[in-house]
Amino acid sequence: MKAIVIEQYGSADQLKEKDMPLPELKDHQVLVELHATSINPVDWKVREGYLASMLPFTFPAILGWDAAGIIRKIGKGVHDFQVGDKVFARPATNNRGTYAEFAAIDEHLLAKMPNNTTFEEAAAIPLAGETAWVALVEKANIKKGDRVLIHAGSGGVGSLAIQIAKSFGAYVATTASEKNRDFLKSLGADQFIDYTSQDFESLLSDYDIVFDTIGGEVQEKSFNVLKAGGMLVSIVSPIDEQQAAEKDVKTGYFFLEPNGQRLKKLADLMEKDLLKAVVGETYPLTQEGLRTAHKQSETHHAKGKIVIKIK
């Protein structure tokens, strides 16, 4: 099968097209013919070697953590899926990711694709969508009427987080650059803050939840917009627990553990038109396509998700 691999850590130029053997199928896995995948910041962080101690790889390695496609073969222990099912998933971390024509995926990580969704849209959801769901629902226990600040709302995680928060009946403020104002309003954001000219810290107060996708000074300032007992959730860096205690703020920092049942909840929102994938740019499964996609993701200014069309 065709795949885009890295044979050592380094720049985007390390992404190379290579003929690789089909994945070996274990009892509780399915073989998915991939139609699309998408890019996440973890992709190029792994490629650069930043996460080598946390996510060790042997080479040649296929990166990629989002999958959408059709099941072509099932292991003997698989019971809830059949050959021909359209599925999407955030596969387990290993040396054989989704920059390829086929992937072996554990059954418990799968969900059936919503009927109203394309492969490209489905591929944009798993990692980013599950991350947003864990932050808001499982960590922050979001509920109707909550006031929520979502940083970097135009990004892959942020754009989905806005929609998830609105589906729960929350009031949502979000930060981004002015060019994204109309886009984020269309997703349901109630208050838009242009981070290039406005200070969210001076504009907001008494918020129930802040979802930090940036870290650093933004995380520091986020304490000051939360009410006592509020929740600061981060996917970027651990939160200062001493400062949290002084502010009487709860904290949540996590690294996503994927789950097919969680993905099914996102699929249900998609079926009800309460959640839609935001596909910014689409590139082919080629050496140049992946290199360009990685470089775009590294700018931190991609709108929505960067998708790789495989078929």
PLY file of the C-alpha trace (Angstrom):
ply
format ascii 1.0
element vertex 311
property float x
property float y
property float z
element edge 310
property int vertex1
property int vertex2
end_header
0.00 0.00 0.00
1.04 3.59 -0.52
2.00 5.46 2.65
3.80 8.63 3.66
6.45 7.81 6.27
9.31 9.31 8.23
12.57 7.40 8.49
14.08 9.76 11.05
13.00 12.77 13.09
13.30 16.19 11.50
11.64 18.78 9.29
8.69 18.31 6.94
11.20 17.18 4.31
11.44 13.88 6.20
7.95 12.96 4.98
8.46 10.54 2.11
6.26 8.30 -0.02
6.97 4.61 0.44
5.38 1.28 -0.43
4.50 -0.43 2.85
2.99 -3.83 3.68
-0.67 -4.03 4.65
-1.17 -3.88 8.44
-1.45 -7.22 10.22
-4.91 -7.66 11.70
-5.38 -8.71 15.33
-8.50 -10.47 16.65
-10.25 -7.30 17.86
-9.28 -5.08 14.97
-10.74 -4.17 11.61
-8.89 -3.33 8.42
-10.09 0.05 7.17
-9.60 1.22 3.61
-8.90 4.87 4.37
-10.59 7.59 2.37
-9.36 10.54 4.41
-7.26 11.56 7.39
-6.40 14.93 8.89
-3.52 16.86 10.40
-3.12 17.64 14.10
-0.28 19.51 15.84
0.82 16.24 17.46
1.73 15.02 13.95
4.54 17.49 13.39
5.57 17.52 17.04
6.18 13.78 16.77
7.90 14.26 13.38
10.27 16.80 14.93
11.08 14.43 17.81
9.61 16.69 20.51
7.52 13.84 21.91
10.04 11.02 21.43
10.12 10.19 25.14
6.31 10.08 25.38
5.53 8.55 21.98
8.55 6.51 20.92
8.58 5.38 17.31
10.67 2.96 15.30
11.34 3.74 11.66
9.96 3.78 9.07
6.93 5.20 10.89
3.55 6.20 9.51
2.13 9.19 11.35
-1.54 10.24 11.55
-4.20 10.05 14.25
-7.51 10.45 12.40
-9.24 7.91 10.20
-12.33 7.77 8.00
-13.02 4.96 5.59
-14.69 1.62 4.84
-14.13 -1.66 6.68
-12.68 -4.26 4.31
-11.86 -7.05 6.78
-12.69 -7.86 10.42
-10.84 -9.83 13.06
-12.50 -12.91 14.52
-13.19 -11.12 17.82
-15.06 -8.21 16.23
-18.84 -8.24 16.80
-20.26 -4.72 16.40
-18.98 -3.89 12.91
-19.18 -5.52 9.52
-17.34 -5.42 6.22
-18.67 -2.46 4.27
-19.40 -0.24 7.27
-18.35 3.39 6.92
-16.44 4.27 10.08
-14.25 6.90 11.66
-11.81 6.73 14.56
-8.81 8.06 16.37
-6.62 4.94 16.16
-4.26 3.89 18.92
-0.78 5.37 18.90
1.71 3.09 17.19
4.13 2.98 14.27
1.35 2.52 11.74
-0.82 5.60 11.57
-3.23 6.96 8.99
-1.04 8.56 6.30
-1.71 5.41 4.29
-4.24 3.59 2.15
-5.14 1.11 4.93
-5.06 1.00 8.73
-5.75 -1.68 11.33
-7.96 -0.14 14.03
-9.13 -1.54 17.38
-12.89 -2.14 17.47
-13.38 -0.16 20.71
-12.03 2.99 19.03
-14.47 2.92 16.11
-17.78 4.66 15.50
-20.03 4.51 12.45
-19.92 7.63 10.30
-22.99 9.86 10.40
-25.10 9.51 7.25
-24.95 13.24 6.57
-21.13 13.40 6.58
-18.43 13.00 3.92
-15.23 11.07 4.54
-13.30 14.36 4.60
-15.64 15.82 7.21
-15.55 12.66 9.31
-11.75 12.57 9.23
-11.65 16.09 10.68
-13.51 15.07 13.84
-11.90 12.27 15.91
-8.83 13.64 17.69
-9.95 17.28 17.82
-13.57 16.45 18.59
-12.80 13.95 21.33
-10.32 16.42 22.84
-12.96 19.17 22.96
-15.54 16.75 24.40
-13.23 15.54 27.18
-12.30 19.11 28.11
-15.83 20.47 28.27
-17.97 17.48 29.17
-15.80 15.00 31.06
-13.46 17.43 32.83
-15.53 20.61 33.20
-19.01 19.03 33.43
-20.51 21.73 31.21
-24.20 22.45 31.67
-26.90 24.74 30.32
-26.30 28.38 31.20
-22.56 28.03 31.86
-20.36 30.88 30.67
-17.47 29.42 28.70
-14.34 30.99 27.21
-12.71 29.00 24.41
-9.29 30.24 23.32
-8.27 30.03 19.65
-11.79 29.31 18.47
-10.88 29.15 14.78
-8.55 26.17 15.19
-9.41 22.51 14.83
-10.17 21.91 18.51
-11.60 25.35 19.21
-14.08 25.34 16.33
-15.53 22.03 17.53
-15.47 23.09 21.19
-17.64 26.12 20.40
-20.28 23.91 18.81
-20.18 21.33 21.60
-20.57 24.05 24.23
-23.53 25.55 22.36
-25.17 22.11 22.09
-25.25 22.07 25.90
-26.85 25.51 26.04
-23.77 27.42 27.23
-22.89 31.07 26.58
-19.64 31.07 24.60
-16.94 33.70 24.28
-13.96 32.98 22.04
-10.66 34.54 20.99
-9.24 34.69 17.46
-8.09 37.27 14.92
-10.60 39.70 13.40
-10.69 37.87 10.05
-12.40 34.94 11.81
-15.18 36.96 13.50
-17.97 36.05 11.06
-16.82 32.43 10.88
-16.93 31.96 14.65
-20.24 33.77 14.96
-21.62 31.32 12.39
-20.55 28.45 14.66
-22.58 29.96 17.50
-20.08 32.07 19.45
-21.94 34.69 21.50
-18.98 37.00 22.10
-15.95 37.43 19.86
-12.67 38.84 21.14
-9.95 39.91 18.70
-6.81 38.85 20.55
-4.66 41.19 18.42
-6.41 44.34 19.70
-8.46 43.34 22.75
-7.55 41.95 26.16
-9.92 39.13 27.13
-8.81 39.48 30.76
-10.27 42.99 30.99
-13.45 42.15 29.06
-14.60 38.97 30.81
-15.31 37.97 34.40
-17.21 35.39 36.44
-16.85 32.63 33.86
-17.58 29.02 34.75
-15.14 27.38 32.33
-12.04 28.41 30.39
-10.68 26.02 27.76
-7.00 26.83 27.18
-5.53 25.65 23.87
-2.59 28.09 23.86
-0.77 28.01 27.21
1.82 30.45 28.54
0.59 33.97 29.30
-2.89 33.13 28.01
-3.19 30.38 30.61
-1.93 32.73 33.34
-4.46 35.44 32.47
-7.28 32.91 32.23
-7.36 32.52 36.01
-8.60 36.10 36.27
-11.78 35.59 34.23
-13.01 32.61 36.25
-15.39 32.83 39.16
-14.64 31.05 42.44
-15.16 27.35 41.86
-14.72 27.73 38.10
-12.75 25.34 35.92
-9.59 25.92 33.87
-8.93 23.09 31.42
-5.76 22.93 29.33
-4.49 20.63 26.59
-1.19 22.50 26.27
0.61 22.42 29.60
0.02 21.52 33.26
-1.69 24.24 35.29
-0.13 25.97 38.31
-1.94 24.20 41.14
-0.81 26.71 43.77
-2.24 29.59 41.76
-5.41 27.60 41.19
-5.80 27.05 44.93
-5.28 30.77 45.61
-7.95 31.65 43.04
-10.28 28.86 44.22
-10.28 27.41 40.71
-10.47 23.75 39.68
-8.09 22.47 37.02
-7.95 19.84 34.33
-4.99 18.90 32.14
-5.02 15.76 30.03
-3.63 13.79 27.13
-6.42 12.23 25.12
-7.21 8.54 25.50
-9.51 7.79 22.53
-12.83 6.03 22.95
-15.33 4.89 20.34
-18.34 5.46 22.61
-17.31 9.09 23.02
-16.93 9.40 19.26
-20.44 7.98 18.86
-21.77 10.86 20.99
-20.08 13.29 18.61
-21.61 11.40 15.67
-25.05 11.83 17.27
-24.50 15.61 17.41
-23.46 15.57 13.77
-26.58 13.64 12.79
-28.66 16.34 14.50
-26.72 19.12 12.71
-25.45 20.40 16.05
-21.83 19.72 15.15
-20.13 20.11 11.80
-16.55 19.57 10.78
-14.69 22.65 9.67
-12.45 21.62 6.78
-10.05 24.44 5.98
-7.68 23.01 3.36
-7.51 19.63 1.63
-4.36 18.00 0.25
-3.69 14.65 -1.48
-1.89 11.65 0.03
1.43 12.48 -1.63
4.85 13.42 -0.37
4.35 17.07 -1.34
0.78 17.10 -0.08
1.80 16.00 3.41
4.80 18.30 3.53
2.64 21.29 2.62
-0.03 20.27 5.13
2.51 19.98 7.95
4.05 23.36 7.16
0.62 24.96 7.18
-0.25 23.38 10.53
3.04 24.61 11.99
2.01 28.24 11.38
-0.72 27.86 14.05
-3.02 29.86 11.77
-4.88 27.10 9.94
-8.66 27.55 9.91
-10.46 24.45 11.14
-8.85 21.17 10.15
-6.37 20.40 7.38
-7.61 17.24 5.68
-5.75 14.68 3.58
-7.92 13.11 0.87
-6.80 9.55 0.19
-9.54 8.30 -2.15
0 1
1 2
2 3
3 4
4 5
5 6
6 7
7 8
8 9
9 10
10 11
11 12
12 13
13 14
14 15
15 16
16 17
17 18
18 19
19 20
20 21
21 22
22 23
23 24
24 25
25 26
26 27
27 28
28 29
29 30
30 31
31 32
32 33
33 34
34 35
35 36
36 37
37 38
38 39
39 40
40 41
41 42
42 43
43 44
44 45
45 46
46 47
47 48
48 49
49 50
50 51
51 52
52 53
53 54
54 55
55 56
56 57
57 58
58 59
59 60
60 61
61 62
62 63
63 64
64 65
65 66
66 67
67 68
68 69
69 70
70 71
71 72
72 73
73 74
74 75
75 76
76 77
77 78
78 79
79 80
80 81
81 82
82 83
83 84
84 85
85 86
86 87
87 88
88 89
89 90
90 91
91 92
92 93
93 94
94 95
95 96
96 97
97 98
98 99
99 100
100 101
101 102
102 103
103 104
104 105
105 106
106 107
107 108
108 109
109 110
110 111
111 112
112 113
113 114
114 115
115 116
116 117
117 118
118 119
119 120
120 121
121 122
122 123
123 124
124 125
125 126
126 127
127 128
128 129
129 130
130 131
131 132
132 133
133 134
134 135
135 136
136 137
137 138
138 139
139 140
140 141
141 142
142 143
143 144
144 145
145 146
146 147
147 148
148 149
149 150
150 151
151 152
152 153
153 154
154 155
155 156
156 157
157 158
158 159
159 160
160 161
161 162
162 163
163 164
164 165
165 166
166 167
167 168
168 169
169 170
170 171
171 172
172 173
173 174
174 175
175 176
176 177
177 178
178 179
179 180
180 181
181 182
182 183
183 184
184 185
185 186
186 187
187 188
188 189
189 190
190 191
191 192
192 193
193 194
194 195
195 196
196 197
197 198
198 199
199 200
200 201
201 202
202 203
203 204
204 205
205 206
206 207
207 208
208 209
209 210
210 211
211 212
212 213
213 214
214 215
215 216
216 217
217 218
218 219
219 220
220 221
221 222
222 223
223 224
224 225
225 226
226 227
227 228
228 229
229 230
230 231
231 232
232 233
233 234
234 235
235 236
236 237
237 238
238 239
239 240
240 241
241 242
242 243
243 244
244 245
245 246
246 247
247 248
248 249
249 250
250 251
251 252
252 253
253 254
254 255
255 256
256 257
257 258
258 259
259 260
260 261
261 262
262 263
263 264
264 265
265 266
266 267
267 268
268 269
269 270
270 271
271 272
272 273
273 274
274 275
275 276
276 277
277 278
278 279
279 280
280 281
281 282
282 283
283 284
284 285
285 286
286 287
287 288
288 289
289 290
290 291
291 292
292 293
293 294
294 295
295 296
296 297
297 298
298 299
299 300
300 301
301 302
302 303
303 304
304 305
305 306
306 307
307 308
308 309
309 310
